[in-house]
């Protein structure tokens, strides 16, 4: 039986799409076995997606000092039905913005704390362009989360 890593993302821009691709490449690293990676756009994520996953990666833009409305919608949908059912499961987060991303990071981390998720990696905070170093950090984030779920 394999574990499932749920990647919930809002990727409206080329930069956020690059980050998603790097994270997914890391999560699907060939050296990581026994982990199924399921990527869903934040507006399409469901309660069963949340409950059936063993770990999570959340990706969002920073919009007006907060997480994207799409990721907020996902949390609004799954929060109460998941409460007390996902405690202790690992999560990771990446946030991209053009300037201040602190509010977006804090808002997702507060919700993860409320769900009693366990932060398994440092948050990948990106402002501005996505370069090779940022893509490498995204790859590492995906790989780290997937590796925490290996048998």
Secondary structure, DSSP 8 states (H G I E B T S, - for coil): --EEEEEEE---SHHHHHHHHHHHHHHT-TT--SEEEEEEEGGG--HHHHHH-SEEEEEEEEETTEE-HHHHHHHHHHHHHHTTTSTT-EEEEEEEESS--HHHHHHHHHHHHHTT-EE-S--EEEES---HHHHHHHHHHHHHHHHHT--
